[in-house]
Amino acid sequence: MDYKVCNSDELPNNSTKVVNVRGSDILVCRSNERLFAFDNCCPHRGASLSKSDIKGTKIICYMHDFEYDLNNGKLLHVPNKWKDQNPNWTKSDNLLLFPVSEKDGEIYVRL
């Protein structure tokens, strides 16, 4: 089901917005004129991704610098500074993505 999360003018280019849909915090962003929507909770250790940097189609978690692809949710990079940690500590699920669309000046997320 599609849920209206905001008006288009509330999400200018290269910005983010946390929205709550049915009890889930979802981070919606517009980067390089493209829309993305994903769980606001980092799949590595649960940090709030709304505090993180988005660079093009990647998000880099502010807490441990794990880097995820916004197109497919895949973990792209674990910084070398964490390579000596226990392998269980560096494990991460993929980023949970949601379909997002824009129509008639409104942005929708599908759950």
C-alpha positions, 0 to 999 in steps of 0.5 A, a space after each residue: 500500500 502506498 502512503 503519502 509521506 510529504 509534499 514534494 517541496 518538503 524534500 528539496 534536492 540533496 535533503 532527507 526527511 524522517 517519516 513514520 509510517 505504520 510505526 516504522 521510521 523511514 528515511 526518505 531522501 532526494 539525492 541528485 534529483 532521485 528519490 530513495 526510501 529506506 529504514 532509518 535504522 542502520 543494519 549494522 548496529 542500529 544507528 539512526 541513518 538520518 544523522 549520516 551522509 548521503 553521497 549520490 547513491 550511497 549512504 555512509 553511516 555516521 557511527 561506524 562509516 559502513 557504506 550502503 548502496 541506495 539502489 539495492 541496499 547492499 553493503 559496499 564498504 567496511 572501513 579498514 579501521 574495523 578489519 581487526 574486529 571480530 568478524 561477527 562485529 563487522 557483519 551487517 544485513 543489507 539496508 531495507 529499501 522501500 519503493 518510493 514515488 512522486 505524483 502531483 507534488 506528493 511523495 509516497 512510500 510503499 510498505 
